[in-house]
Amino acid sequence: MELLVKNTDEDTLYKLVLGLVVPRPIGWVSTVSREGVYNIAPFSFFNAVNDAPPVLMISVSNRDEGSLKDTVKNILETKEFVVNTVSEELFEKMLITGEEFPPEVNEFEKAGLTPEPSKTITAPRIKEAKVSFECKLFKYVPVYDMHVIFGEVLLIKVDDSIITENFSVNYEAYKPIGRLGGRYYVRAFGDCKLEK
Ligand SMILES: Cc1cc2nc3c(=O)[nH]c(=O)nc-3n(C[C@H](O)[C@H](O)[C@H](O)COP(=O)(O)O)c2cc1C
């Protein structure tokens, strides 16, 4: 099968891009609004684009009725955010934060998660997450209907249980989750390791 993009409808392109560009890491983004309400949402259009200094990106659509998602609104207002990562034991809570709640709802409370003060910014970290990157807004780039947000990392929190003294990661302790298309997810640890 070959599809010429200009002849292909949007729903099909959505299914193909989400189903074929896999597995995607999940950036679990915590922010605070100008009014002080905490927010969390997961994004799998997420990756690292620079390592020193680390720069991460997320790409966020509008809501179906066209309004900005709370994450984008908060980041554009406050110029900061935290990207936490999702380990297996937090999977169900991550899914709750992916539901749409009105701006005044604190998603930490909805999902039973604990806000933890960041060291360099006002947006809170997710205490239960094994990894959190405190970011300041580096660049905002609209791409067609998406809001692409780059964050420069100011501080990296890593749980001691998943990292060795020389900064190797123990994936069996980390247990990161990746996203495939539709309802499919993947456990991204230990499945495939080069011997040398
Ligand atoms: C695993 C997962 C990955 C998601 N990835 C994205 C994404 O990359 N971009 C996006 O706009 N929405 C994505 N969503 C949907 C948002 O998380 C959802 O719209 C959320 O309600 C936005 O919340 P907010 O309004 O608090 O920012 C994803 C949802 C899940 C569960």
The ligand as an ORCA input file, in Angstrom:
! r2SCAN-3c Opt
* xyz 0 1
  C      -0.476      8.174     26.473
  C      -1.084      9.447     25.945
  C      -0.373     10.226     25.045
  C      -0.915     11.426     24.549
  N      -0.174     12.172     23.668
  C      -0.655     13.356     23.239
  C       0.142     14.174     22.362
  O       1.276     13.844     22.009
  N      -0.378     15.372     21.979
  C      -1.607     15.784     22.388
  O      -2.040     16.888     22.017
  N      -2.388     15.039     23.211
  C      -1.915     13.845     23.655
  N      -2.674     13.084     24.524
  C      -3.973     13.597     24.990
  C      -3.776     14.603     26.130
  O      -3.078     14.019     27.218
  C      -5.177     15.074     26.617
  O      -5.770     15.841     25.581
  C      -5.170     15.838     27.907
  O      -6.487     15.917     28.399
  C      -4.656     17.268     27.786
  O      -4.732     17.825     29.062
  P      -4.612     19.353     29.415
  O      -5.797     20.095     28.821
  O      -4.623     19.324     30.910
  O      -3.291     19.863     28.871
  C      -2.194     11.852     24.989
  C      -2.918     11.057     25.902
  C      -2.376      9.872     26.365
  C      -3.159      9.034     27.348
*
